[in-house]
């Protein structure tokens, strides 16, 4: 659900694209990123990270068998999320 919300915020933050009808009717478009929505996007990503960390800690405490490999996949997803956030921050 948080991913869906962040995609909607991302769509709202990106610049508008000019089409034939925009040129024909001489409509003014926003050609720059909306930084207010980008701030909301950062908040939703941080919220998703917090929910993930909470669920990961909960799954570690509730694991029934030590041979379950599900936690390795969750940890790999967390590492990918950190890489995406770092790429987004430094680009």
C-alpha positions as CSV (number, residue, x, y, z in Angstrom):
1,X,0.0,0.0,0.0
2,X,2.8,2.4,0.8
3,X,4.5,1.6,-2.5
4,X,1.2,2.5,-4.3
5,X,1.0,5.8,-2.4
6,X,4.6,6.6,-3.2
7,X,4.0,5.9,-6.9
8,X,1.1,8.3,-6.9
9,X,3.1,11.0,-5.2
10,X,6.0,10.5,-7.7
11,X,3.5,10.8,-10.6
12,X,2.2,14.1,-9.1
13,X,5.7,15.5,-8.5
14,X,7.1,15.0,-12.0
15,X,6.9,17.7,-14.6
16,X,4.0,17.8,-17.0
17,X,4.6,16.8,-20.6
18,X,3.6,19.0,-23.5
19,X,1.1,17.5,-26.0
20,X,-0.4,18.8,-29.2
21,X,-3.5,20.0,-27.4
22,X,-1.4,21.9,-24.9
23,X,0.3,23.8,-27.7
24,X,-2.9,24.3,-29.6
25,X,-4.8,25.8,-26.7
26,X,-1.6,27.5,-25.3
27,X,-1.9,26.0,-21.9
28,X,0.7,26.7,-19.3
29,X,2.4,23.6,-18.0
30,X,4.7,23.0,-15.0
31,X,8.1,22.1,-16.5
32,X,10.0,21.6,-13.2
33,X,9.7,19.0,-10.4
34,X,7.3,19.9,-7.6
35,X,9.6,19.9,-4.5
36,X,6.7,19.8,-2.1
37,X,5.6,16.4,-3.5
38,X,9.2,15.2,-3.6
39,X,9.3,15.9,0.1
40,X,6.2,13.8,0.6
41,X,7.8,11.1,-1.6
42,X,10.8,11.0,0.7
43,X,8.5,10.7,3.7
44,X,6.6,7.8,2.2
45,X,9.9,6.0,1.4
46,X,11.0,6.5,5.0
47,X,7.7,5.3,6.2
48,X,8.0,2.2,4.0
49,X,11.5,1.6,5.4
50,X,10.2,1.9,9.0
51,X,7.4,-0.6,8.3
52,X,9.8,-2.9,6.7
53,X,12.3,-2.8,9.6
54,X,9.5,-3.4,12.1
55,X,8.1,-6.4,10.2
56,X,11.7,-7.7,9.7
57,X,12.4,-7.5,13.5
58,X,9.0,-9.1,14.2
59,X,9.7,-12.0,11.8
60,X,13.1,-12.6,13.3
61,X,11.5,-12.9,16.8
62,X,8.7,-15.1,15.5
63,X,10.8,-17.5,13.4
64,X,10.0,-21.1,14.3
65,X,12.9,-22.9,12.6
66,X,16.5,-21.7,12.2
67,X,16.5,-23.3,8.7
68,X,13.9,-20.9,7.3
69,X,15.5,-19.0,4.4
70,X,12.8,-16.4,4.2
71,X,14.7,-13.9,6.3
72,X,17.6,-14.0,3.8
73,X,15.3,-12.8,1.1
74,X,13.9,-10.0,3.3
75,X,17.4,-8.9,4.1
76,X,18.4,-8.8,0.4
77,X,15.3,-6.7,-0.3
78,X,16.3,-4.3,2.5
79,X,19.8,-4.0,1.0
80,X,18.3,-3.2,-2.4
81,X,16.1,-0.6,-0.8
82,X,19.1,1.1,0.8
83,X,20.9,1.0,-2.5
84,X,17.9,2.7,-4.3
85,X,17.6,5.4,-1.6
86,X,21.3,6.1,-1.7
87,X,21.2,6.3,-5.5
88,X,18.3,8.7,-5.3
89,X,20.0,10.9,-2.7
90,X,23.3,11.2,-4.5
91,X,22.0,11.6,-8.1
